[in-house]
């Protein structure tokens, strides 16, 4: 797999610095640059619809909360992927708990009848 051109790494570093400094429009530019990457993770993990949107929003919220801690711009893409994966797992676990709870409630109603 070919490496990103240096220009892309320099652009990512500049963008990260701009966001950390609170430059106008920098956050929107960051989202524009990485939104497809964020959405690719839940899509690849089999999520769709509202679950994908939830992962998308939660990933950006986590980045917003942690942006000042990121020191290596080259690691931003990996950070985003890892965070989106963790958000997917959280959504999947919650859905599994709901299914299990619904199954328990259904079993209780059958045994009560």
N, C-alpha and C positions, 0 to 999 in steps of 0.2 A: 504494500500500500504506500503510495507516495506521501511524503511529508508535506505539511502545509508550507507554502512559500513564506519566507521570512516576513514579507510585507503583511501577510495575514496576522502573524504573531505580533508584529509591531502595532497593527491596527487594534487588535484585541487588548494589548497593553494600554494603548492610549484611551480606548473606550472604558476600560476598567478604571483607570485613573480619573477620567472625567466623571464617571458615576460616583466614585468615592469622594470626589471634590464637590459633588452636587451641581455639576454643570447643567444648564438648561438643555433639555432634549436628550441628554446622555442615556437616561434610563430607557426611554422609548427606542433609541438606537440599539441598545443592548438587547432588548426584547426582540426587535426586528431581526437582529443578527442570529439569535439563538432559539427563536420560537419553534422552528421546524425540528430542531434537535430535541427540545422538551417534548413535543408531541409525538415524536418517533418512538420514544420509550414506552408509553402506555399502549400505543398501537402495536408495537412488537410483542408486548406482554399480553395481548388479547383483550385489552379494555376497549370500551367504546362509549360514545355518547357522554352522559353526565359524568361518568367515572374519569374519562379522559380530561374533561374540563376541570374536574376537581384536582387531578394530579397537576395539570398545567398551572392552576392558580396557586396551589400549595407549594409547588417548586419555586415559582417566582417570589412568593412571600418569604420562603426560607432564604432565598438569595438576598432579598432586600434586607432581611434581618442580619445576615452574615457578611454582607458585601465589604464592610470595613476590615474583616479578618482575612480576606483573600489577598495574598502577597505575590502569588505567581500567576500572572495572566495566562500562561500556557496551560495551567491546570483548571482553568474555568470550565472548559468543555467537559472535562472528566468530573468535576464537581457537580455540574448540572446533571449529567447522566446518572451519577450515583444518587443524587438527591431525588431525581424523578423515579428511579427504581425503588427507592425506599418508600416514596409516596404511593407507588403502585402496590407494593406489598401491604401497606397500611390499608388501602382501599379494599384489596382482596381479602385481607383478614376480617375486616368489618363486614363485608358481604357474607363471608363464610359464617361468622357468628350469627348474623341475621337468619341465614338459612337454617342453622342448627336450632336457633330459638324458635323459628316457625315450625320446625319439625317436632320439637318438644311440646309446643302448645297443641299441635295437631294430635299428637299421641295422647296427651292428657284429655283432650275433648273426646277422643274415641273411647278411652277407658272409663270416662265418667258416664258415658251414655249407655 
